[in-house]
Amino acid sequence: MDVFYQTLGESLRMHAELARSAGATDDTLRDLLRGAAEFGMPRVWAAAQALLAPPREGA
């Protein structure tokens, strides 16, 4: 839902961490983004940048 509603900050990170704690990997999250791309590539692109980008220094 975060991808489609573009809640790409804390909400997306929290949901990703919950998924990881349940066994999801970065590959799993990438696969989910690829599947969602069928319904809105610009939104998925923004979500991928928010979710999969390396952490910034000082963040």
All heavy atoms as TSV, in Angstrom:
chain	resi	resn	atom	element	x	y	z
A	1	MET	N	N	0.824	-1.193	0.000
A	1	MET	CA	C	0.000	0.000	0.000
A	1	MET	C	C	0.862	1.248	0.000
A	1	MET	O	O	0.483	2.247	-0.582
A	1	MET	CB	C	-0.923	0.006	1.212
A	1	MET	CG	C	-1.971	-1.109	1.241
A	1	MET	SD	S	-2.925	-1.380	-0.256
A	1	MET	CE	C	-3.876	0.067	-0.447
A	2	ASP	N	N	2.024	1.181	0.637
A	2	ASP	CA	C	2.892	2.360	0.683
A	2	ASP	C	C	3.276	2.817	-0.719
A	2	ASP	O	O	3.360	4.011	-0.974
A	2	ASP	CB	C	4.160	2.068	1.485
A	2	ASP	CG	C	3.875	1.822	2.947
A	2	ASP	OD1	O	3.108	2.600	3.533
A	2	ASP	OD2	O	4.418	0.860	3.510
A	3	VAL	N	N	3.489	1.864	-1.614
A	3	VAL	CA	C	3.873	2.219	-2.989
A	3	VAL	C	C	2.753	2.990	-3.662
A	3	VAL	O	O	2.984	4.041	-4.266
A	3	VAL	CB	C	4.223	0.952	-3.803
A	3	VAL	CG1	C	4.443	1.295	-5.272
A	3	VAL	CG2	C	5.446	0.251	-3.222
A	4	PHE	N	N	1.544	2.505	-3.558
A	4	PHE	CA	C	0.439	3.126	-4.275
A	4	PHE	C	C	-0.004	4.450	-3.656
A	4	PHE	O	O	-0.403	5.361	-4.360
A	4	PHE	CB	C	-0.736	2.155	-4.393
A	4	PHE	CG	C	-0.366	0.954	-5.214
A	4	PHE	CD1	C	-0.216	-0.277	-4.625
A	4	PHE	CD2	C	-0.106	1.078	-6.571
A	4	PHE	CE1	C	0.160	-1.382	-5.370
A	4	PHE	CE2	C	0.280	-0.011	-7.325
A	4	PHE	CZ	C	0.409	-1.245	-6.733
A	5	TYR	N	N	0.100	4.562	-2.325
A	5	TYR	CA	C	-0.259	5.817	-1.662
A	5	TYR	C	C	0.934	6.758	-1.514
A	5	TYR	O	O	0.790	7.873	-1.017
A	5	TYR	CB	C	-0.885	5.552	-0.294
A	5	TYR	CG	C	-2.262	4.960	-0.390
A	5	TYR	CD1	C	-2.541	3.728	0.166
A	5	TYR	CD2	C	-3.278	5.641	-1.047
A	5	TYR	CE1	C	-3.808	3.173	0.070
A	5	TYR	CE2	C	-4.553	5.102	-1.135
A	5	TYR	CZ	C	-4.809	3.866	-0.582
A	5	TYR	OH	O	-6.061	3.325	-0.678
A	6	GLN	N	N	2.123	6.269	-1.931
A	6	GLN	CA	C	3.356	7.050	-1.888
A	6	GLN	C	C	3.715	7.514	-0.485
A	6	GLN	O	O	4.214	8.613	-0.289
A	6	GLN	CB	C	3.290	8.232	-2.864
A	6	GLN	CG	C	3.267	7.799	-4.323
A	6	GLN	CD	C	4.583	7.199	-4.774
A	6	GLN	OE1	O	5.480	7.919	-5.119
A	6	GLN	NE2	N	4.710	5.876	-4.764
A	7	THR	N	N	3.468	6.669	0.504
A	7	THR	CA	C	3.943	6.927	1.866
A	7	THR	C	C	5.336	6.303	1.963
A	7	THR	O	O	5.496	5.188	2.446
A	7	THR	CB	C	2.981	6.341	2.917
A	7	THR	OG1	O	2.741	4.958	2.612
A	7	THR	CG2	C	1.669	7.092	2.930
A	8	LEU	N	N	6.322	7.022	1.434
A	8	LEU	CA	C	7.645	6.447	1.212
A	8	LEU	C	C	8.653	6.728	2.317
A	8	LEU	O	O	9.804	6.360	2.213
A	8	LEU	CB	C	8.205	6.962	-0.124
A	8	LEU	CG	C	7.311	6.681	-1.332
A	8	LEU	CD1	C	7.944	7.254	-2.591
A	8	LEU	CD2	C	7.018	5.205	-1.485
A	9	GLY	N	N	8.221	7.322	3.375
A	9	GLY	CA	C	9.137	7.622	4.470
A	9	GLY	C	C	9.134	6.529	5.519
A	9	GLY	O	O	9.392	5.356	5.252
A	10	GLU	N	N	8.828	6.927	6.729
A	10	GLU	CA	C	8.871	6.021	7.872
A	10	GLU	C	C	7.953	4.810	7.703
A	10	GLU	O	O	8.302	3.689	8.083
A	10	GLU	CB	C	8.514	6.789	9.146
A	10	GLU	CG	C	8.757	6.014	10.408
A	10	GLU	CD	C	10.220	5.655	10.622
A	10	GLU	OE1	O	11.097	6.423	10.201
A	10	GLU	OE2	O	10.466	4.591	11.215
A	11	SER	N	N	6.787	5.006	7.116
A	11	SER	CA	C	5.839	3.906	6.938
A	11	SER	C	C	6.421	2.800	6.056
A	11	SER	O	O	6.358	1.619	6.396
A	11	SER	CB	C	4.537	4.434	6.326
A	11	SER	OG	O	3.628	3.388	6.092
A	12	LEU	N	N	7.010	3.184	4.937
A	12	LEU	CA	C	7.609	2.197	4.027
A	12	LEU	C	C	8.751	1.459	4.719
A	12	LEU	O	O	8.843	0.231	4.639
A	12	LEU	CB	C	8.100	2.883	2.754
A	12	LEU	CG	C	8.787	1.973	1.738
A	12	LEU	CD1	C	7.807	0.949	1.180
A	12	LEU	CD2	C	9.398	2.800	0.625
A	13	ARG	N	N	9.606	2.201	5.409
A	13	ARG	CA	C	10.728	1.553	6.105
A	13	ARG	C	C	10.243	0.596	7.188
A	13	ARG	O	O	10.783	-0.495	7.352
A	13	ARG	CB	C	11.662	2.610	6.689
A	13	ARG	CG	C	12.510	3.294	5.623
A	13	ARG	CD	C	13.589	4.177	6.242
A	13	ARG	NE	N	13.028	5.332	6.927
A	13	ARG	CZ	C	12.643	6.447	6.318
A	13	ARG	NH1	N	12.736	6.553	5.023
A	13	ARG	NH2	N	12.160	7.454	7.008
A	14	MET	N	N	9.216	0.994	7.930
A	14	MET	CA	C	8.687	0.127	8.980
A	14	MET	C	C	8.114	-1.165	8.385
A	14	MET	O	O	8.390	-2.258	8.877
A	14	MET	CB	C	7.601	0.833	9.777
A	14	MET	CG	C	7.012	-0.033	10.881
A	14	MET	SD	S	5.517	0.634	11.624
A	14	MET	CE	C	4.366	0.487	10.282
A	15	HIS	N	N	7.341	-1.037	7.308
A	15	HIS	CA	C	6.765	-2.226	6.688
A	15	HIS	C	C	7.848	-3.131	6.102
A	15	HIS	O	O	7.748	-4.358	6.180
A	15	HIS	CB	C	5.737	-1.833	5.624
A	15	HIS	CG	C	4.487	-1.280	6.214
A	15	HIS	ND1	N	3.931	-0.105	5.801
A	15	HIS	CD2	C	3.686	-1.739	7.212
A	15	HIS	CE1	C	2.839	0.141	6.502
A	15	HIS	NE2	N	2.676	-0.834	7.377
A	16	ALA	N	N	8.881	-2.538	5.537
A	16	ALA	CA	C	9.990	-3.335	5.009
A	16	ALA	C	C	10.705	-4.075	6.131
A	16	ALA	O	O	11.046	-5.258	5.988
A	16	ALA	CB	C	10.958	-2.451	4.240
A	17	GLU	N	N	10.926	-3.411	7.251
A	17	GLU	CA	C	11.581	-4.067	8.384
A	17	GLU	C	C	10.715	-5.187	8.960
A	17	GLU	O	O	11.231	-6.235	9.344
A	17	GLU	CB	C	11.951	-3.052	9.462
A	17	GLU	CG	C	13.145	-2.199	9.092
A	17	GLU	CD	C	14.363	-3.016	8.702
A	17	GLU	OE1	O	14.720	-3.968	9.411
A	17	GLU	OE2	O	14.945	-2.703	7.645
A	18	LEU	N	N	9.415	-4.978	9.023
A	18	LEU	CA	C	8.512	-6.051	9.471
A	18	LEU	C	C	8.595	-7.246	8.534
A	18	LEU	O	O	8.632	-8.404	8.976
A	18	LEU	CB	C	7.073	-5.545	9.549
A	18	LEU	CG	C	6.750	-4.603	10.703
A	18	LEU	CD1	C	5.357	-4.002	10.527
A	18	LEU	CD2	C	6.841	-5.351	12.029
A	19	ALA	N	N	8.623	-6.978	7.234
A	19	ALA	CA	C	8.733	-8.066	6.261
A	19	ALA	C	C	10.066	-8.791	6.415
A	19	ALA	O	O	10.118	-10.028	6.388
A	19	ALA	CB	C	8.578	-7.515	4.841
A	20	ARG	N	N	11.145	-8.032	6.603
A	20	ARG	CA	C	12.464	-8.658	6.787
A	20	ARG	C	C	12.495	-9.519	8.043
A	20	ARG	O	O	13.092	-10.597	8.046
A	20	ARG	CB	C	13.548	-7.590	6.837
A	20	ARG	CG	C	13.864	-6.993	5.479
A	20	ARG	CD	C	15.019	-5.998	5.570
A	20	ARG	NE	N	15.323	-5.452	4.273
A	20	ARG	CZ	C	15.078	-4.197	3.917
A	20	ARG	NH1	N	14.541	-3.349	4.779
A	20	ARG	NH2	N	15.382	-3.780	2.707
A	21	SER	N	N	11.852	-9.047	9.108
A	21	SER	CA	C	11.853	-9.835	10.350
A	21	SER	C	C	11.052	-11.120	10.193
A	21	SER	O	O	11.247	-12.067	10.945
A	21	SER	CB	C	11.326	-9.008	11.523
A	21	SER	OG	O	9.939	-8.779	11.398
A	22	ALA	N	N	10.168	-11.149	9.201
A	22	ALA	CA	C	9.382	-12.358	8.916
A	22	ALA	C	C	10.050	-13.226	7.852
A	22	ALA	O	O	9.468	-14.210	7.405
A	22	ALA	CB	C	7.981	-11.973	8.474
A	23	GLY	N	N	11.264	-12.835	7.411
A	23	GLY	CA	C	12.013	-13.677	6.491
A	23	GLY	C	C	12.189	-13.128	5.084
A	23	GLY	O	O	12.864	-13.751	4.268
A	24	ALA	N	N	11.617	-11.980	4.788
A	24	ALA	CA	C	11.792	-11.399	3.452
A	24	ALA	C	C	13.229	-10.913	3.287
A	24	ALA	O	O	13.866	-10.478	4.245
A	24	ALA	CB	C	10.829	-10.234	3.245
A	25	THR	N	N	13.729	-11.001	2.080
A	25	THR	CA	C	15.071	-10.519	1.757
A	25	THR	C	C	14.953	-9.309	0.833
A	25	THR	O	O	13.851	-8.981	0.374
A	25	THR	CB	C	15.873	-11.613	1.036
A	25	THR	OG1	O	15.239	-11.888	-0.221
A	25	THR	CG2	C	15.958	-12.892	1.864
A	26	ASP	N	N	16.082	-8.680	0.542
A	26	ASP	CA	C	16.061	-7.583	-0.424
A	26	ASP	C	C	15.554	-8.073	-1.781
A	26	ASP	O	O	14.844	-7.358	-2.479
A	26	ASP	CB	C	17.441	-6.960	-0.577
A	26	ASP	CG	C	17.799	-6.038	0.580
A	26	ASP	OD1	O	16.894	-5.662	1.354
A	26	ASP	OD2	O	18.985	-5.687	0.710
A	27	ASP	N	N	15.902	-9.306	-2.139
A	27	ASP	CA	C	15.401	-9.871	-3.399
A	27	ASP	C	C	13.879	-9.997	-3.376
A	27	ASP	O	O	13.216	-9.736	-4.376
A	27	ASP	CB	C	16.028	-11.242	-3.681
A	27	ASP	CG	C	17.475	-11.139	-4.128
A	27	ASP	OD1	O	17.865	-10.065	-4.639
A	27	ASP	OD2	O	18.205	-12.132	-3.971
A	28	THR	N	N	13.322	-10.387	-2.238
A	28	THR	CA	C	11.865	-10.485	-2.099
A	28	THR	C	C	11.226	-9.120	-2.314
A	28	THR	O	O	10.236	-8.993	-3.049
A	28	THR	CB	C	11.482	-11.004	-0.700
A	28	THR	OG1	O	12.140	-12.243	-0.448
A	28	THR	CG2	C	9.977	-11.178	-0.568
A	29	LEU	N	N	11.792	-8.099	-1.682
A	29	LEU	CA	C	11.245	-6.751	-1.822
A	29	LEU	C	C	11.361	-6.255	-3.262
A	29	LEU	O	O	10.429	-5.638	-3.790
A	29	LEU	CB	C	11.939	-5.796	-0.857
A	29	LEU	CG	C	11.735	-6.119	0.635
A	29	LEU	CD1	C	12.563	-5.196	1.503
A	29	LEU	CD2	C	10.272	-6.083	1.011
A	30	ARG	N	N	12.481	-6.553	-3.930
A	30	ARG	CA	C	12.628	-6.182	-5.345
A	30	ARG	C	C	11.577	-6.876	-6.202
A	30	ARG	O	O	11.008	-6.264	-7.110
A	30	ARG	CB	C	14.029	-6.523	-5.838
A	30	ARG	CG	C	15.086	-5.572	-5.391
A	30	ARG	CD	C	16.420	-5.874	-6.070
A	30	ARG	NE	N	17.480	-5.222	-5.358
A	30	ARG	CZ	C	18.254	-5.785	-4.440
A	30	ARG	NH1	N	18.099	-7.055	-4.115
A	30	ARG	NH2	N	19.184	-5.103	-3.824
A	31	ASP	N	N	11.345	-8.150	-5.936
A	31	ASP	CA	C	10.329	-8.887	-6.700
A	31	ASP	C	C	8.940	-8.275	-6.517
A	31	ASP	O	O	8.168	-8.180	-7.472
A	31	ASP	CB	C	10.302	-10.362	-6.289
A	31	ASP	CG	C	11.517	-11.130	-6.782
A	31	ASP	OD1	O	12.218	-10.626	-7.686
A	31	ASP	OD2	O	11.770	-12.228	-6.249
A	32	LEU	N	N	8.632	-7.861	-5.292
A	32	LEU	CA	C	7.343	-7.212	-5.041
A	32	LEU	C	C	7.230	-5.906	-5.814
A	32	LEU	O	O	6.179	-5.590	-6.382
A	32	LEU	CB	C	7.153	-6.968	-3.548
A	32	LEU	CG	C	6.909	-8.223	-2.719
A	32	LEU	CD1	C	7.012	-7.894	-1.235
A	32	LEU	CD2	C	5.565	-8.828	-3.040
A	33	LEU	N	N	8.310	-5.136	-5.841
A	33	LEU	CA	C	8.303	-3.883	-6.601
A	33	LEU	C	C	8.129	-4.148	-8.099
A	33	LEU	O	O	7.385	-3.453	-8.783
A	33	LEU	CB	C	9.584	-3.095	-6.341
A	33	LEU	CG	C	9.713	-2.493	-4.947
A	33	LEU	CD1	C	11.097	-1.892	-4.753
A	33	LEU	CD2	C	8.628	-1.464	-4.691
A	34	ARG	N	N	8.798	-5.180	-8.597
A	34	ARG	CA	C	8.639	-5.522	-10.022
A	34	ARG	C	C	7.186	-5.875	-10.339
A	34	ARG	O	O	6.651	-5.483	-11.369
A	34	ARG	CB	C	9.549	-6.696	-10.383
A	34	ARG	CG	C	10.973	-6.325	-10.546
A	34	ARG	CD	C	11.810	-7.508	-11.046
A	34	ARG	NE	N	13.205	-7.246	-10.827
A	34	ARG	CZ	C	13.953	-7.802	-9.894
A	34	ARG	NH1	N	13.434	-8.706	-9.073
A	34	ARG	NH2	N	15.222	-7.485	-9.768
A	35	GLY	N	N	6.551	-6.618	-9.463
A	35	GLY	CA	C	5.149	-6.977	-9.678
A	35	GLY	C	C	4.231	-5.771	-9.636
A	35	GLY	O	O	3.300	-5.655	-10.425
A	36	ALA	N	N	4.511	-4.851	-8.730
A	36	ALA	CA	C	3.679	-3.651	-8.614
A	36	ALA	C	C	3.881	-2.697	-9.782
A	36	ALA	O	O	3.001	-1.882	-10.083
A	36	ALA	CB	C	3.977	-2.941	-7.301
A	37	ALA	N	N	5.014	-2.793	-10.469
A	37	ALA	CA	C	5.317	-1.882	-11.583
A	37	ALA	C	C	4.265	-1.958	-12.684
A	37	ALA	O	O	4.043	-0.983	-13.402
A	37	ALA	CB	C	6.696	-2.183	-12.146
A	38	GLU	N	N	3.622	-3.068	-12.809
A	38	GLU	CA	C	2.563	-3.226	-13.815
A	38	GLU	C	C	1.437	-2.214	-13.595
A	38	GLU	O	O	0.750	-1.825	-14.528
A	38	GLU	CB	C	2.004	-4.649	-13.739
A	38	GLU	CG	C	0.932	-4.937	-14.746
A	38	GLU	CD	C	0.442	-6.371	-14.684
A	38	GLU	OE1	O	1.137	-7.239	-14.121
A	38	GLU	OE2	O	-0.655	-6.617	-15.204
A	39	PHE	N	N	1.276	-1.757	-12.376
A	39	PHE	CA	C	0.173	-0.871	-12.032
A	39	PHE	C	C	0.589	0.588	-11.854
A	39	PHE	O	O	-0.238	1.426	-11.529
A	39	PHE	CB	C	-0.521	-1.367	-10.755
A	39	PHE	CG	C	-0.984	-2.780	-10.890
A	39	PHE	CD1	C	-0.265	-3.809	-10.301
A	39	PHE	CD2	C	-2.111	-3.081	-11.633
A	39	PHE	CE1	C	-0.682	-5.125	-10.447
A	39	PHE	CE2	C	-2.533	-4.389	-11.774
A	39	PHE	CZ	C	-1.816	-5.417	-11.184
A	40	GLY	N	N	1.836	0.882	-12.051
A	40	GLY	CA	C	2.277	2.271	-11.919
A	40	GLY	C	C	3.775	2.388	-11.778
A	40	GLY	O	O	4.284	2.477	-10.659
A	41	MET	N	N	4.479	2.382	-12.886
A	41	MET	CA	C	5.939	2.415	-12.856
A	41	MET	C	C	6.504	3.642	-12.135
A	41	MET	O	O	7.441	3.499	-11.353
A	41	MET	CB	C	6.475	2.324	-14.283
A	41	MET	CG	C	7.959	2.212	-14.374
A	41	MET	SD	S	8.524	0.743	-13.499
A	41	MET	CE	C	10.262	1.045	-13.489
A	42	PRO	N	N	5.980	4.861	-12.348
A	42	PRO	CA	C	6.561	6.007	-11.629
A	42	PRO	C	C	6.485	5.867	-10.109
A	42	PRO	O	O	7.412	6.237	-9.395
A	42	PRO	CB	C	5.730	7.199	-12.114
A	42	PRO	CG	C	5.216	6.782	-13.449
A	42	PRO	CD	C	4.974	5.299	-13.322
A	43	ARG	N	N	5.404	5.319	-9.621
A	43	ARG	CA	C	5.274	5.129	-8.168
A	43	ARG	C	C	6.252	4.082	-7.666
A	43	ARG	O	O	6.853	4.233	-6.606
A	43	ARG	CB	C	3.852	4.723	-7.813
A	43	ARG	CG	C	2.879	5.847	-8.017
A	43	ARG	CD	C	1.477	5.412	-7.742
A	43	ARG	NE	N	0.569	6.519	-7.993
A	43	ARG	CZ	C	-0.513	6.749	-7.318
A	43	ARG	NH1	N	-0.880	5.940	-6.358
A	43	ARG	NH2	N	-1.261	7.781	-7.609
A	44	VAL	N	N	6.422	3.021	-8.425
A	44	VAL	CA	C	7.356	1.962	-8.024
A	44	VAL	C	C	8.789	2.481	-8.077
A	44	VAL	O	O	9.601	2.166	-7.215
A	44	VAL	CB	C	7.166	0.709	-8.904
A	44	VAL	CG1	C	8.266	-0.305	-8.656
A	44	VAL	CG2	C	5.804	0.087	-8.632
A	45	TRP	N	N	9.091	3.294	-9.084
A	45	TRP	CA	C	10.439	3.862	-9.187
A	45	TRP	C	C	10.750	4.693	-7.939
A	45	TRP	O	O	11.817	4.560	-7.339
A	45	TRP	CB	C	10.538	4.721	-10.445
A	45	TRP	CG	C	11.904	5.283	-10.656
A	45	TRP	CD1	C	12.321	6.533	-10.340
A	45	TRP	CD2	C	13.036	4.606	-11.198
A	45	TRP	NE1	N	13.648	6.684	-10.658
A	45	TRP	CE2	C	14.112	5.519	-11.188
A	45	TRP	CE3	C	13.237	3.313	-11.685
A	45	TRP	CZ2	C	15.372	5.170	-11.661
A	45	TRP	CZ3	C	14.499	2.983	-12.150
A	45	TRP	CH2	C	15.542	3.900	-12.132
A	46	ALA	N	N	9.825	5.525	-7.531
A	46	ALA	CA	C	10.022	6.353	-6.328
A	46	ALA	C	C	10.170	5.477	-5.090
A	46	ALA	O	O	11.014	5.738	-4.223
A	46	ALA	CB	C	8.863	7.331	-6.168
A	47	ALA	N	N	9.367	4.426	-4.991
A	47	ALA	CA	C	9.456	3.519	-3.843
A	47	ALA	C	C	10.787	2.781	-3.828
A	47	ALA	O	O	11.402	2.615	-2.768
A	47	ALA	CB	C	8.296	2.529	-3.861
A	48	ALA	N	N	11.246	2.338	-4.997
A	48	ALA	CA	C	12.528	1.637	-5.071
A	48	ALA	C	C	13.665	2.543	-4.637
A	48	ALA	O	O	14.556	2.117	-3.902
A	48	ALA	CB	C	12.756	1.116	-6.489
A	49	GLN	N	N	13.623	3.794	-5.066
A	49	GLN	CA	C	14.663	4.734	-4.648
A	49	GLN	C	C	14.637	4.936	-3.133
A	49	GLN	O	O	15.680	4.997	-2.493
A	49	GLN	CB	C	14.488	6.071	-5.353
A	49	GLN	CG	C	14.878	6.005	-6.805
A	49	GLN	CD	C	14.755	7.355	-7.478
A	49	GLN	OE1	O	13.775	8.063	-7.291
A	49	GLN	NE2	N	15.759	7.713	-8.241
A	50	ALA	N	N	13.462	5.021	-2.557
A	50	ALA	CA	C	13.335	5.228	-1.113
A	50	ALA	C	C	13.736	3.986	-0.322
A	50	ALA	O	O	14.351	4.082	0.738
A	50	ALA	CB	C	11.906	5.627	-0.760
A	51	LEU	N	N	13.402	2.820	-0.847
A	51	LEU	CA	C	13.598	1.578	-0.103
A	51	LEU	C	C	14.969	0.964	-0.310
A	51	LEU	O	O	15.585	0.476	0.634
A	51	LEU	CB	C	12.525	0.565	-0.506
A	51	LEU	CG	C	12.504	-0.759	0.220
A	51	LEU	CD1	C	12.261	-0.548	1.709
A	51	LEU	CD2	C	11.437	-1.663	-0.369
A	52	LEU	N	N	15.468	0.983	-1.517
A	52	LEU	CA	C	16.668	0.220	-1.846
A	52	LEU	C	C	17.926	1.060	-1.988
A	52	LEU	O	O	19.003	0.509	-2.194
A	52	LEU	CB	C	16.424	-0.574	-3.142
A	52	LEU	CG	C	15.238	-1.535	-3.076
A	52	LEU	CD1	C	14.977	-2.148	-4.438
A	52	LEU	CD2	C	15.459	-2.606	-2.038
A	53	ALA	N	N	17.804	2.361	-1.887
A	53	ALA	CA	C	18.978	3.221	-1.990
A	53	ALA	C	C	19.880	3.009	-0.772
A	53	ALA	O	O	19.385	2.778	0.329
A	53	ALA	CB	C	18.564	4.676	-2.081
A	54	PRO	N	N	21.191	3.101	-0.988
A	54	PRO	CA	C	22.086	2.980	0.169
A	54	PRO	C	C	21.851	4.134	1.140
A	54	PRO	O	O	21.480	5.226	0.727
A	54	PRO	CB	C	23.480	3.056	-0.441
A	54	PRO	CG	C	23.318	3.533	-1.831
A	54	PRO	CD	C	21.890	3.339	-2.229
A	55	PRO	N	N	22.060	3.887	2.430
A	55	PRO	CA	C	21.861	4.950	3.423
A	55	PRO	C	C	22.790	6.125	3.147
A	55	PRO	O	O	23.930	5.928	2.745
A	55	PRO	CB	C	22.195	4.297	4.754
A	55	PRO	CG	C	22.352	2.849	4.491
A	55	PRO	CD	C	22.505	2.648	3.018
A	56	ARG	N	N	22.280	7.326	3.380
A	56	ARG	CA	C	23.104	8.524	3.220
A	56	ARG	C	C	23.959	8.727	4.445
A	56	ARG	O	O	23.563	8.360	5.549
A	56	ARG	CB	C	22.203	9.745	3.001
A	56	ARG	CG	C	21.450	9.687	1.701
A	56	ARG	CD	C	20.535	10.850	1.586
A	56	ARG	NE	N	19.479	10.673	2.608
A	56	ARG	CZ	C	18.454	11.472	2.767
A	56	ARG	NH1	N	18.327	12.529	2.028
A	56	ARG	NH2	N	17.549	11.245	3.691
A	57	GLU	N	N	25.106	9.339	4.254
A	57	GLU	CA	C	25.985	9.637	5.390
A	57	GLU	C	C	25.288	10.593	6.345
A	57	GLU	O	O	24.630	11.525	5.906
A	57	GLU	CB	C	27.288	10.259	4.902
A	57	GLU	CG	C	28.276	9.237	4.414
A	57	GLU	CD	C	29.629	9.855	4.158
A	57	GLU	OE1	O	30.073	10.692	4.980
A	57	GLU	OE2	O	30.224	9.493	3.141
A	58	GLY	N	N	25.401	10.329	7.614
A	58	GLY	CA	C	24.801	11.188	8.627
A	58	GLY	C	C	23.331	10.922	8.842
A	58	GLY	O	O	22.692	11.571	9.638
A	59	ALA	N	N	22.766	9.953	8.129
A	59	ALA	CA	C	21.330	9.657	8.281
A	59	ALA	C	C	21.118	8.594	9.316
A	59	ALA	O	O	21.948	7.840	9.651
A	59	ALA	CB	C	20.732	9.225	6.953
